[in-house]
Amino acid sequence: MLAHALHSQIDMHQAYGGVVPELASRDHIRRVIPLARLVLAEAGLSLAQIDHVAYTRGPGLAGALLVGAGVACSLAAALGRPVIGIHHLEGHLLSPFLASDAPEFPFVALLVSGGHTQLMRVDDVGCYELLGETIDDAAGEAFDKSAKLLGLGYPGGPALARLAAFGDASAVTLPRPLLHSGNLDFSFAGLKTAVRTQVMKLGTNVCEQDKANIAAATQEAITDVLVRKSLQALRQTGLARIVVAGGVGANTRLRERLNSECATRQIRVHYPEMALCTDNGAMIALAAAMRLQRGTAVLQIDHAFNVQPRWPLAGAAA
């Protein structure tokens, strides 16, 4: 990677307690060209030296996707270069290949973010087998909604994790949905309801220590399910390597638990660099480059484009 740049919209969305799609799209329009110029300058490259242009085709917010697609396809048309639409989750899944300790195929992938929680078997770029996924809320969504119930700010996941450091997870009993289901699916909606029940029990008498205890218990419940299901997926596939990607992959407690459990079983764990855990352009460029290397990239020569707000990862397979 020669250079990358990232603009966070957290400050803009904090006033609303979450992402406002229209504001996100408008801010993308303002930011994408300056960021592209910045990256080219840092890399010491000119537009004429670009061989291919890649963009996130989906899934995600339609308005934001259209901004990226429109700019990417217009730029590629102006340069006379091919353009490549990449699956958002494939970018996350392959992002650890940018780390100093890059994985090797095959491996189990745990994709955990605000919108997705999935376990995949990954044999190569584009060779993905879904092993299990959430049937309702994603892990990141459970973090965010629980944080909101505790009156914490946006983004909720990191705020809850910070508060959990001062709490006692054993002080509050919370469920581990589908932990003993026998399959690799997840469910976190019930956990969110249990957190709400705990908060309502305390009522107006809730103190900061009570909040910290609930935060710690919530984080422990989520990480417990993620770790145990991941270990089950490794046993089921017979693989001894796991990749953790997506925004929740930056959670310190999840990393501690997974590293400890895998170390005793001689299983290798790989993560993206911390700066590349959340959504970023570098992982999309990498996914396009790896597909080009393998000859599996779908090149859009006519520069026409469409986006796919809902797009199963299997639909992006080679």
C-alpha positions as CSV (number, residue, x, y, z in Angstrom):
1,M,0.0,0.0,0.0
2,L,1.6,3.3,-1.1
3,A,-0.9,5.6,0.6
4,H,-4.4,5.8,2.0
5,A,-6.6,8.5,3.6
6,L,-9.8,8.3,5.6
7,H,-12.3,10.9,6.6
8,S,-14.5,10.0,9.6
9,Q,-18.1,11.3,9.7
10,I,-18.5,10.5,13.5
11,D,-18.5,14.1,14.6
12,M,-21.2,15.0,12.0
13,H,-23.5,12.1,13.1
14,Q,-23.0,12.5,16.9
15,A,-25.6,15.3,17.0
16,Y,-28.2,12.8,15.7
17,G,-27.1,9.7,17.7
18,G,-26.5,7.7,14.6
19,V,-26.0,7.8,10.8
20,V,-28.3,10.0,8.8
21,P,-28.1,8.6,5.2
22,E,-28.8,11.8,3.4
23,L,-26.1,13.7,5.4
24,A,-23.7,10.9,4.8
25,S,-24.1,11.0,1.1
26,R,-23.8,14.7,0.9
27,D,-20.6,14.6,2.9
28,H,-19.2,11.9,0.6
29,I,-19.7,14.3,-2.3
30,R,-17.6,17.0,-0.6
31,R,-14.9,14.7,0.6
32,V,-14.1,12.0,-2.0
33,I,-12.3,14.2,-4.6
34,P,-10.0,16.0,-2.0
35,L,-9.2,12.6,-0.4
36,A,-8.3,11.1,-3.8
37,R,-6.0,14.0,-4.6
38,L,-4.4,13.6,-1.1
39,V,-3.7,9.9,-1.6
40,L,-2.2,10.5,-5.1
41,A,0.0,13.2,-3.7
42,E,1.2,11.0,-0.8
43,A,1.9,8.1,-3.2
44,G,3.8,10.4,-5.6
45,L,1.6,9.3,-8.5
46,S,-0.3,11.0,-11.2
47,L,-3.8,10.0,-12.5
48,A,-2.1,8.8,-15.8
49,Q,-0.3,6.2,-13.8
50,I,-3.5,4.5,-12.5
51,D,-4.2,1.2,-14.2
52,H,-7.6,0.4,-12.7
53,V,-10.2,2.1,-10.6
54,A,-12.1,0.2,-7.9
55,Y,-15.1,1.2,-5.8
56,T,-17.5,-0.3,-3.3
57,R,-20.5,-1.5,-5.2
58,G,-22.4,-2.8,-2.2
59,P,-23.9,-3.6,0.2
60,G,-24.5,-0.4,2.1
61,L,-26.5,2.9,2.0
62,A,-27.6,3.5,-1.6
63,G,-26.9,7.2,-1.6
64,A,-23.4,6.8,-0.3
65,L,-22.7,3.9,-2.7
66,L,-23.9,6.0,-5.7
67,V,-21.4,8.8,-4.9
68,G,-18.5,6.4,-4.9
69,A,-19.7,4.5,-8.0
70,G,-20.3,7.8,-9.9
71,V,-16.9,9.2,-9.1
72,A,-15.1,6.0,-9.8
73,C,-16.8,5.2,-13.1
74,S,-16.5,8.8,-14.3
75,L,-12.8,8.9,-13.4
76,A,-12.1,5.6,-15.2
77,A,-14.0,6.8,-18.3
78,A,-12.0,10.0,-18.4
79,L,-8.7,8.0,-18.1
80,G,-9.8,5.2,-20.4
81,R,-9.2,2.6,-17.7
82,P,-11.3,-0.4,-16.6
83,V,-13.4,0.0,-13.4
84,I,-14.0,-2.8,-10.8
85,G,-17.0,-2.9,-8.4
86,I,-16.0,-4.7,-5.2
87,H,-18.2,-6.2,-2.4
88,H,-17.9,-4.3,0.8
89,L,-17.5,-7.5,2.9
90,E,-14.9,-9.0,0.6
91,G,-12.9,-5.9,1.3
92,H,-13.1,-6.5,5.1
93,L,-12.5,-10.2,4.7
94,L,-9.2,-9.6,2.8
95,S,-8.0,-6.5,4.7
96,P,-5.7,-8.6,7.0
97,F,-3.6,-9.2,3.9
98,L,-2.4,-5.6,4.3
99,A,-1.1,-6.4,7.8
100,S,2.5,-7.3,8.6
101,D,1.3,-10.8,9.7
102,A,-0.7,-11.6,6.7
103,P,-2.8,-14.9,6.7
104,E,-2.6,-17.8,4.2
105,F,-5.5,-19.6,2.6
106,P,-7.6,-21.5,3.6
107,F,-9.0,-20.0,6.8
108,V,-12.2,-19.3,8.8
109,A,-13.3,-15.7,8.7
110,L,-15.3,-14.0,11.4
111,L,-16.9,-10.9,9.9
112,V,-18.2,-8.6,12.7
113,S,-19.5,-5.1,12.1
114,G,-22.5,-2.9,12.8
115,G,-24.5,-4.5,10.0
116,H,-23.0,-8.0,9.7
117,T,-22.0,-11.0,11.7
118,Q,-21.0,-14.0,9.7
119,L,-18.6,-17.0,9.8
120,M,-17.2,-18.0,6.4
121,R,-14.8,-20.7,5.1
122,V,-12.4,-18.9,2.8
123,D,-10.4,-21.1,0.4
124,D,-9.1,-18.3,-1.9
125,V,-10.2,-14.9,-3.3
126,G,-13.8,-15.4,-4.4
127,C,-14.1,-18.9,-2.9
128,Y,-16.4,-18.3,0.1
129,E,-18.7,-20.7,2.0
130,L,-21.2,-19.3,4.5
131,L,-21.0,-21.3,7.7
132,G,-23.4,-19.2,9.8
133,E,-24.8,-15.7,10.2
134,T,-27.0,-13.6,12.5
135,I,-30.7,-14.1,12.2
136,D,-31.5,-10.7,13.6
137,D,-29.2,-8.0,15.1
138,A,-25.5,-8.0,14.2
139,A,-22.9,-7.9,17.0
140,G,-22.0,-4.3,16.3
141,E,-25.7,-3.4,16.3
142,A,-26.0,-5.0,19.7
143,F,-23.1,-3.0,21.0
144,D,-24.6,0.3,19.7
145,K,-28.2,-0.4,20.8
146,S,-27.0,-1.4,24.3
147,A,-24.9,1.7,24.5
148,K,-27.9,3.8,23.6
149,L,-29.9,2.2,26.4
150,L,-27.2,3.1,28.8
151,G,-27.3,6.7,27.6
152,L,-23.8,6.6,26.0
153,G,-22.8,8.6,23.0
154,Y,-22.3,7.7,19.3
155,P,-20.6,5.6,18.2
156,G,-22.0,3.3,20.8
157,G,-19.7,0.3,20.5
158,P,-16.4,2.0,21.4
159,A,-18.2,4.0,24.2
160,L,-19.6,0.8,25.7
161,A,-16.2,-0.9,25.5
162,R,-14.5,2.1,27.3
163,L,-17.1,2.0,30.1
164,A,-16.9,-1.8,30.4
165,A,-13.3,-1.4,31.5
166,F,-14.5,0.0,34.8
167,G,-17.3,-2.6,35.4
168,D,-17.7,-6.1,36.8
169,A,-19.2,-8.5,34.2
170,S,-20.2,-11.0,36.9
171,A,-22.4,-8.4,38.6
172,V,-25.1,-8.8,36.0
173,T,-26.4,-12.0,34.4
174,L,-27.2,-11.7,30.6
175,P,-28.1,-14.4,28.1
176,R,-25.9,-15.9,25.4
177,P,-28.5,-16.4,22.6
178,L,-28.0,-19.5,20.4
179,L,-24.8,-20.4,22.2
180,H,-25.8,-24.1,22.4
181,S,-27.9,-24.2,19.2
182,G,-25.6,-26.7,17.6
183,N,-25.2,-24.6,14.5
184,L,-23.1,-21.5,13.7
185,D,-25.8,-18.9,13.5
186,F,-26.0,-15.9,15.8
187,S,-28.8,-13.9,17.5
188,F,-28.3,-10.7,19.5
189,A,-31.8,-9.2,19.6
190,G,-32.6,-11.0,22.8
191,L,-29.4,-9.8,24.4
192,K,-30.4,-6.2,23.7
193,T,-33.8,-6.8,25.3
194,A,-32.2,-8.3,28.4
195,V,-30.0,-5.2,28.7
196,R,-33.1,-3.0,28.5
197,T,-34.7,-5.0,31.2
198,Q,-31.6,-4.5,33.5
199,V,-31.6,-0.8,32.8
200,M,-35.4,-0.6,33.6
201,K,-34.9,-2.5,36.9
202,L,-32.5,0.1,38.1
203,G,-34.7,3.0,37.0
204,T,-33.7,6.4,38.1
205,N,-31.4,5.0,40.8
206,V,-28.8,3.9,38.2
207,C,-25.3,5.0,39.0
208,E,-22.1,5.1,36.9
209,Q,-20.9,1.8,38.5
210,D,-24.2,0.1,37.6
211,K,-23.8,1.3,34.1
212,A,-20.2,0.1,33.9
213,N,-21.3,-3.4,35.2
214,I,-24.0,-3.7,32.6
215,A,-21.6,-2.5,29.9
216,A,-19.0,-5.1,31.0
217,A,-21.6,-7.9,31.1
218,T,-22.9,-6.9,27.7
219,Q,-19.4,-6.9,26.2
220,E,-18.7,-10.3,27.8
221,A,-21.9,-11.9,26.5
222,I,-21.2,-10.7,22.9
223,T,-17.6,-11.7,22.9
224,D,-18.4,-15.1,24.6
225,V,-20.8,-16.0,21.8
226,L,-18.4,-14.8,19.0
227,V,-15.4,-16.7,20.4
228,R,-17.3,-19.9,21.1
229,K,-18.9,-20.0,17.7
230,S,-15.6,-19.2,16.0
231,L,-14.0,-22.1,17.8
232,Q,-16.9,-24.4,16.8
233,A,-16.4,-23.3,13.1
234,L,-12.7,-24.1,13.3
235,R,-13.5,-27.6,14.7
236,Q,-16.2,-28.1,12.1
237,T,-13.9,-27.2,9.2
238,G,-10.7,-28.7,10.6
239,L,-8.8,-25.5,9.8
240,A,-6.2,-24.0,12.2
241,R,-6.3,-20.3,11.1
242,I,-8.9,-17.6,11.6
243,V,-9.2,-14.0,10.3
244,V,-11.3,-11.5,12.2
245,A,-12.4,-8.4,10.3
246,G,-14.9,-5.6,10.5
247,G,-15.3,-2.8,13.0
248,V,-16.1,-5.0,16.0
249,G,-12.7,-6.8,15.3
250,A,-11.1,-3.7,16.9
251,N,-12.7,-4.6,20.3
252,T,-9.9,-5.2,22.8
253,R,-11.8,-7.8,24.8
254,L,-12.7,-9.8,21.8
255,R,-9.1,-9.9,20.7
256,E,-8.0,-10.9,24.2
257,R,-10.5,-13.8,24.5
258,L,-9.8,-15.1,21.0
259,N,-6.1,-14.8,21.2
260,S,-6.1,-16.7,24.5
261,E,-8.4,-19.5,23.4
262,C,-6.6,-20.0,20.1
263,A,-3.2,-20.0,21.6
264,T,-4.0,-23.0,23.7
265,R,-5.2,-24.8,20.6
266,Q,-2.3,-23.8,18.4
267,I,-4.6,-21.8,16.1
268,R,-3.3,-18.7,14.3
269,V,-5.4,-15.5,14.5
270,H,-5.1,-12.6,12.1
271,Y,-6.5,-9.1,12.2
272,P,-6.4,-6.0,10.0
273,E,-4.2,-3.2,11.2
274,M,-6.2,-1.1,13.7
275,A,-6.5,1.8,11.3
276,L,-8.1,-0.5,8.7
277,C,-10.7,-2.3,10.9
278,T,-13.5,0.2,10.1
279,D,-14.6,1.0,6.5
280,N,-11.8,2.3,4.3
281,G,-10.7,2.6,0.7
282,A,-7.5,0.6,1.1
283,M,-9.3,-2.7,1.6
284,I,-11.4,-2.2,-1.5
285,A,-8.3,-1.4,-3.6
286,L,-6.6,-4.6,-2.2
287,A,-9.6,-6.8,-3.0
288,A,-9.6,-5.5,-6.6
289,A,-5.8,-6.0,-6.8
290,M,-6.0,-9.6,-5.6
291,R,-8.8,-10.4,-8.0
292,L,-6.8,-8.9,-10.8
293,Q,-3.8,-11.1,-9.9
294,R,-6.1,-14.2,-10.1
295,G,-7.9,-13.1,-13.2
296,T,-11.3,-13.1,-11.5
297,A,-11.9,-9.4,-11.5
298,V,-15.1,-8.3,-13.4
299,L,-14.0,-5.4,-15.5
300,Q,-16.6,-2.8,-16.5
301,I,-15.2,-1.5,-19.8
302,D,-18.3,0.6,-20.7
303,H,-18.1,2.5,-17.3
304,A,-21.9,2.0,-16.8
305,F,-22.6,1.4,-13.1
306,N,-25.2,0.3,-10.6
307,V,-25.0,-0.3,-6.9
308,Q,-26.3,-3.2,-4.8
309,P,-27.4,-2.0,-1.3
310,R,-28.3,-5.6,-0.6
311,W,-25.7,-8.0,-2.0
312,P,-24.9,-11.5,-0.5
313,L,-21.2,-12.2,-0.4
314,A,-21.8,-15.4,-2.3
315,G,-23.0,-13.2,-5.2
316,A,-19.5,-11.8,-5.4
317,A,-17.8,-15.2,-5.6
318,A,-15.5,-16.0,-8.4
